[in-house]
Amino acid sequence: MAKYQGTTVLTIVVDSTGDVKRVRVARPLGLGLDEQAAAKISTWKFTPAEREGKPVAVQVNVEVTFNLY
């Protein structure tokens, strides 16, 4: 196992139902960590953003940090 740590940045779209769509790596970390982060974030559920009281899709950057302890 490689002893590697750092932060990857993913760009996601949260749709009007709060589901994650279109995960894209904006700043890669490598060693398969980007793919692991993307797979996990794809399962997340958000409260959708609202505009004029109605849920809308938004694009969000998410930082995922991997640390060694």
C-alpha positions in Angstrom: 0.0 0.0 0.0 1.3 3.4 -1.0 1.6 5.9 1.9 0.2 8.9 0.1 -2.0 11.7 1.2 -3.4 14.9 -0.3 -6.5 16.6 -1.6 -8.5 16.0 -4.7 -11.1 18.4 -6.0 -14.2 17.0 -7.8 -16.8 19.1 -9.6 -20.3 17.6 -9.2 -23.8 18.6 -10.2 -26.5 18.3 -7.6 -29.8 17.9 -9.4 -33.2 19.3 -8.2 -33.9 16.1 -6.2 -30.6 16.3 -4.3 -28.9 13.4 -6.2 -25.3 13.7 -7.4 -24.9 13.8 -11.2 -21.9 14.3 -13.5 -18.9 13.8 -11.2 -15.7 15.2 -12.8 -12.2 15.4 -11.4 -11.1 19.0 -11.4 -7.8 18.6 -9.5 -6.5 15.0 -9.6 -4.5 13.3 -6.8 -3.7 10.0 -8.5 -3.1 6.5 -7.3 -6.8 5.6 -7.7 -7.8 8.0 -4.9 -9.7 10.3 -7.4 -11.8 7.3 -8.5 -12.5 6.2 -4.9 -13.6 9.8 -4.0 -15.9 10.0 -7.0 -17.5 6.6 -6.3 -18.2 7.6 -2.7 -19.5 11.1 -3.5 -21.9 9.6 -6.1 -23.8 8.0 -3.3 -24.3 11.2 -1.3 -27.7 12.9 -1.0 -28.0 16.7 -0.7 -30.8 19.1 0.1 -31.3 20.7 -3.3 -30.6 24.4 -3.8 -33.6 26.6 -4.4 -34.3 29.6 -6.6 -37.6 31.5 -6.0 -38.7 28.7 -3.7 -38.2 25.9 -6.3 -35.5 23.3 -6.3 -32.8 23.7 -9.0 -29.7 21.9 -10.1 -26.3 23.4 -9.1 -22.7 22.8 -9.8 -20.5 22.4 -6.7 -16.7 21.8 -6.1 -16.0 19.2 -3.4 -12.6 18.8 -1.8 -11.8 15.3 -0.5 -8.7 15.0 1.7 -6.9 11.7 2.3 -4.8 11.7 5.5 -2.5 9.2 7.0 -2.9 8.6 10.7 
